[in-house]
Structure formats: C-alpha cells, structure tokens
C-alpha cells in the first residue's frame, strides 16, 4: 500500500509564492524604462519566470487570482526585500543578487528533499540559476566600472543589506538547513562583491523592524502603494474576463 501524499504546506507556499509574485511585479515596472533594450527583455523574462513560480505556488493554497488581487496588505507573507522599490538600476541589481542567490539555494535544498514542493523546485532552480548569473554579471560590471557606477552599486548593496536576514527565518512547512543556507549565501554574495571591488556591508541584517516581519504580514511603506497599483484593475472590474 502506497503512502498518502504529503499535505501541501500552506504557510510555505504563500511565503514563497508571495516572494515571487511581488518581485515579479517590481521587475515588470521596468517595462519601457530599462537602461537598454536587451536589458528590458532580460528583466521581463526574469519577471515572467517568477510569475510562473508564483502561479504554481499560490494555486496550491487556493485561487491564485483571489490570493494575488483580493488579499489585503497584512495578509501577504513575502519578505520585505522583494517589495523594496526599484530605485536606480544598481538598486534593482543588488536586490536581485541578494534574492536570486537565496532562491537558488532554497530550491536546491527543496529539490533534493521529500517535500511536496520538490518537483516545482527542481524546475525552478534552473530558472533561478540564470537569474543569479544575470545579477552577478551586472554587479561585476557596475561595481568594477566607472566611479559613478561603483558608488551607486555600493550604496544599493548597503541600503538593502538590512533586509536579507529575514530570508533565513523559519517558515512553517519548510524543513531546511537554514544555517547552511545562510552560510552558503554569505560566502557566495561576499565572493561576488569582492570580485566587483565592492565592500561587503557590515550592518545588521534584521529587516526594517524585526527579523521575519514580512513573513508576519508587516510590510514597508512602499509595499502598500505597489499593492494598490497591482490590484487596481482586478478590483475595479470584478469578474471581468479578457
């Protein structure tokens, strides 16, 4: 007699799905305003990869459209890092470097586990490998570029550092070696920043208020404005089809 399939960890799929959904929207905001046409295509493709991940994850917890467009701000469980505004291009790249490095480690562990998310993770880790490579390429190019690009990249890395600790806080339903993940993340990010002639930030990595605040539904001010924009059309025309 075969074992019953493991139950879907709802808290986990909401957290990971919200991460992907929110960052997808942020990257989509670059449409029409990226520095060069090639980069506009690259950011759009990364955004679509993340949106695909979000759809699969959120559908495991309920109706994906309702979860994306009808929840209030406090019901979202994304980490605060992904909701931070795009800022200049260096800011976007620093955010992507920090998050894609984490996401690749996360999915690699899940893919090798007996979690019900293992199948999704095995597919997603291949996408995220490109996201990480893209972010590393631009970090090196900007950090070891002109004086201005170096300074902007350093400011971006410093500004977002405080949001990275939350990524390694426990999430119900995810049985992971978080200490190993965090150590590997620090090693990877440190190596990239040093190659880019950037200084590794030294400040605390505890989020805006407390570690894990976004996972608890506590978000930074820019998130409310982003969410209103993301949900406006669906809320204005309930039940509409295209």
Residue pairs with C-beta under 8 A, 6 or more apart in sequence:
5 116
6 114
6 115
6 116
7 116
8 60
8 61
8 116
9 115
9 116
9 117
9 172
9 173
9 174
10 60
10 61
10 173
11 77
11 171
11 172
11 173
12 117
12 171
12 172
12 173
12 174
13 57
13 58
13 60
13 61
13 117
13 173
14 57
14 58
14 61
14 67
14 77
15 77
15 78
15 79
15 171
15 174
15 215
16 53
16 57
16 106
16 117
16 171
17 53
17 54
17 56
17 57
17 58
17 60
17 61
17 67
18 54
18 58
18 76
18 77
18 78
19 78
19 79
19 82
19 99
19 103
20 50
20 51
20 53
20 54
20 57
21 50
21 51
21 54
21 58
21 68
21 78
22 76
22 78
22 82
22 83
22 223
22 226
23 47
23 50
23 78
23 82
23 95
23 99
24 47
24 48
24 50
24 51
24 54
25 47
25 226
25 230
26 82
26 83
26 84
26 85
26 86
26 92
26 95
26 226
27 43
27 44
27 46
27 47
27 50
27 86
27 92
27 96
28 44
28 47
29 86
30 40
30 43
30 44
30 86
30 92
31 40
31 44
32 40
33 40
34 40
34 43
34 89
35 89
39 89
42 134
43 92
46 96
46 130
46 131
46 134
49 124
49 127
49 128
49 130
49 131
53 120
53 124
53 127
54 64
54 68
55 64
56 120
57 117
57 120
58 64
58 67
58 68
61 67
65 234
68 230
68 231
68 234
69 230
69 231
69 234
69 235
70 231
70 234
70 235
73 217
73 219
73 223
73 224
73 227
74 217
74 218
74 219
75 217
76 214
76 217
76 219
76 223
76 227
77 214
77 215
77 216
77 217
78 214
78 219
79 163
79 166
79 167
79 214
79 215
80 163
80 166
80 207
80 208
80 213
80 214
80 219
80 220
80 223
81 95
81 98
81 99
81 160
81 163
81 164
81 166
81 167
81 214
82 95
82 99
83 214
83 219
83 220
83 222
83 223
83 226
84 91
84 95
84 160
84 163
84 220
84 222
85 91
85 222
85 226
86 92
87 156
87 159
88 152
88 156
89 138
89 142
89 152
90 142
90 149
90 152
90 153
90 155
90 156
91 152
91 156
91 159
91 160
93 135
93 138
93 139
93 142
93 153
93 156
94 139
94 153
94 156
94 157
94 159
94 160
95 156
95 160
96 131
96 134
96 135
97 132
97 135
97 136
97 139
97 189
97 192
98 160
98 163
98 164
98 167
98 189
99 167
100 128
100 131
100 132
100 134
100 135
101 132
101 135
101 185
101 188
101 189
102 164
102 167
102 168
102 181
102 185
103 124
103 128
103 131
103 132
104 125
104 128
104 129
104 131
104 132
105 181
105 184
105 185
105 188
106 121
106 176
106 181
107 121
107 122
107 124
107 125
107 128
108 121
108 125
109 121
109 176
109 177
109 181
110 117
110 118
110 120
110 121
110 174
110 176
111 118
111 121
111 122
111 125
112 118
113 175
113 176
115 121
115 174
115 175
136 192
139 153
139 192
139 193
139 196
139 198
140 192
140 195
140 196
141 149
142 149
142 150
142 152
142 153
142 196
143 149
143 150
143 153
143 154
143 193
143 195
143 196
143 197
143 198
144 150
144 195
144 196
144 197
150 197
150 198
153 196
153 198
154 198
154 199
157 193
157 198
157 201
158 201
158 203
161 201
161 203
161 205
162 203
162 204
162 205
162 206
162 207
162 208
163 205
163 207
163 208
164 185
164 205
165 204
165 205
165 206
165 207
165 211
166 206
166 207
166 211
166 212
166 213
166 214
166 215
167 185
168 178
168 181
168 182
168 185
169 178
169 211
169 212
169 215
170 178
170 212
171 215
189 200
190 200
193 199
193 200
194 200
207 213
207 214
208 220
209 218
210 218
213 219
